[in-house]
Amino acid sequence: AQNMDTPAHSASCAAWGRRVIDRVTHGRFDLVVMSDRVSVSAVGHDLASSLPLYEQGYEKVLRAFSAAHVPVAVIRDTPAPGDGGVHSVPDCLAAHPDHYDACAGPRSAWVPADPTVAAVRQVADPHQSVIDLTNLICAPTTCAAAVGQVPVYFDGSHLTGTYARTLAPYLAPRLAAVLKS
């Protein structure tokens, strides 16, 4: 269970997850789209030691979906500037209006571990795919705070609506491909 603000909320979150698995495996869904942002540790663990536990949990979920023949698209978590020290991208961009590169950060710090991606690889079901849009935000070593004068983030981890819409033409065909698989 995730370490929420109260033990009751942690238990409630776990129960909600079990209900979702039951409904999805017994429903008639064309596609399940999943994503995750690991920002809360598992009960009794720090964030780093929680990642293998979350991977195991996602693997169980994905195996249940696989057994129910439900196709899954996992969208890899987006880079997070807050993880690399830029906690407010808009403030940084405002402070550097002629040099947005000052607000960029190292890919190694901004791209978080994603247990859903590892779980998809472990399950190895051809009807479960990872969609990774990281290269539309990051170069090989650096992640951008703005692309083509469009701010990528509205805080330290969430994409702006405008930038998210620029990703749609890249996301749509990948989702369609998973539906066809």
C-alpha positions in Angstrom: 0.0 0.0 0.0 1.1 3.6 -0.6 2.0 5.7 2.4 -0.9 8.1 2.4 -1.7 10.7 5.0 -3.6 8.2 7.2 -3.6 4.4 7.4 -7.3 4.5 6.4 -6.5 6.4 3.2 -3.7 3.9 2.4 -6.1 1.0 2.9 -8.8 2.8 0.8 -6.4 3.3 -2.0 -5.4 -0.4 -2.1 -9.1 -1.4 -2.0 -9.8 1.0 -4.9 -7.0 -0.6 -6.9 -8.5 -4.1 -6.3 -12.0 -2.9 -7.5 -10.5 -1.4 -10.6 -8.7 -4.7 -11.5 -11.9 -6.6 -10.9 -13.9 -4.3 -13.1 -11.4 -4.2 -15.9 -10.8 -7.9 -16.0 -14.6 -8.6 -16.1 -15.5 -5.7 -18.4 -15.4 -5.4 -22.1 -12.7 -2.8 -22.7 -11.0 -2.1 -26.0 -7.9 -0.6 -24.3 -6.6 0.3 -20.9 -4.3 3.3 -20.7 -2.1 3.4 -17.7 0.5 5.9 -16.4 2.2 6.4 -13.0 4.0 9.1 -11.2 5.9 7.7 -8.2 5.9 10.5 -5.6 4.7 8.6 -2.5 6.6 5.7 -0.9 5.1 2.3 0.0 4.2 1.9 3.7 7.4 1.2 5.7 9.7 2.1 2.8 11.5 5.1 1.4 10.9 6.1 -2.2 13.9 4.3 -3.7 13.1 1.0 -1.9 9.4 1.4 -2.9 10.1 1.1 -6.7 10.6 -2.7 -6.7 7.5 -3.2 -4.7 5.5 -1.0 -7.1 7.0 -2.9 -10.1 5.8 -6.2 -8.5 2.3 -4.7 -7.9 2.0 -3.4 -11.5 3.3 -6.8 -12.8 0.4 -8.5 -10.9 -2.1 -6.0 -12.4 -0.7 -6.5 -15.9 -0.8 -10.3 -15.6 -4.4 -10.1 -14.6 -5.2 -7.9 -17.6 -3.2 -10.2 -19.8 -5.2 -13.2 -18.6 -8.4 -11.3 -19.3 -7.1 -10.5 -22.9 -7.3 -6.7 -22.2 -4.8 -4.7 -24.3 -2.8 -2.1 -22.3 -0.9 1.0 -23.3 1.4 2.2 -20.6 2.4 5.8 -21.1 5.8 6.4 -19.5 5.9 9.1 -16.9 7.1 12.4 -18.2 10.3 14.0 -17.2 10.0 16.0 -13.9 12.1 19.2 -13.5 11.3 19.2 -9.8 13.3 16.1 -9.4 16.3 17.9 -10.9 16.1 21.1 -8.9 13.8 23.3 -11.1 10.7 23.5 -8.9 8.8 26.2 -10.8 9.5 26.1 -14.6 7.3 29.2 -15.2 9.3 31.2 -12.6 12.6 30.1 -14.2 11.3 31.0 -17.7 10.1 34.4 -16.5 13.6 35.0 -15.0 15.3 34.1 -18.2 13.0 35.4 -21.0 15.8 35.5 -23.6 17.6 32.3 -22.5 15.1 29.4 -21.9 18.0 26.9 -22.0 18.9 28.2 -18.5 15.8 26.4 -17.3 16.7 23.1 -18.9 18.0 20.2 -16.9 19.9 17.0 -17.1 18.0 14.1 -18.5 19.6 11.8 -15.8 17.9 13.9 -13.1 14.6 14.7 -14.8 13.6 11.3 -16.1 12.3 9.3 -13.1 12.3 5.6 -12.7 8.9 4.2 -13.9 7.9 0.8 -12.4 5.0 0.4 -14.9 7.5 0.3 -17.8 9.6 -2.4 -16.0 6.4 -4.4 -15.3 5.3 -4.3 -19.0 8.7 -5.7 -19.9 8.5 -8.5 -17.3 5.0 -9.6 -18.4 6.1 -9.5 -22.1 2.5 -9.7 -23.5 2.4 -8.5 -27.1 -0.9 -6.8 -26.4 0.8 -4.6 -23.7 2.9 -1.7 -25.0 4.9 1.1 -23.5 4.5 4.5 -25.1 7.4 6.7 -24.3 7.3 10.4 -25.3 10.4 11.4 -23.4 12.3 12.1 -26.6 9.8 14.8 -27.5 10.8 16.7 -24.4 14.4 15.7 -23.9 17.5 15.5 -26.1 20.0 12.7 -25.3 21.4 14.5 -22.3 19.2 17.5 -21.6 15.4 18.0 -21.0 13.8 21.3 -22.1 11.7 23.6 -20.1 10.3 25.1 -23.3 10.2 23.7 -26.8 9.7 26.1 -29.8 8.8 28.9 -27.3 6.1 26.7 -25.8 6.5 26.2 -22.0 6.6 22.4 -21.3 5.6 22.6 -17.6 3.3 24.7 -15.5 5.1 23.8 -12.3 7.8 21.3 -11.4 6.3 18.2 -12.9 3.0 18.8 -14.8 2.9 19.4 -18.6 1.1 22.5 -19.8 -2.1 21.9 -21.7 -0.6 23.6 -24.7 2.4 21.4 -24.7 0.4 18.3 -24.1 -1.7 19.2 -27.2 1.5 19.3 -29.2 2.2 15.7 -28.2 -1.3 14.4 -29.3 -0.2 13.8 -33.0 2.6 11.6 -31.7 0.5 9.8 -29.1 -2.6 9.1 -31.3 -0.9 6.7 -33.8 0.8 4.8 -31.0 -2.5 4.3 -29.2 -4.1 3.2 -32.5 -1.3 0.7 -33.0 -1.9 -0.9 -29.6 -5.6 -1.2 -30.4 -4.7 -3.1 -33.6 -2.4 -5.5 -31.9 
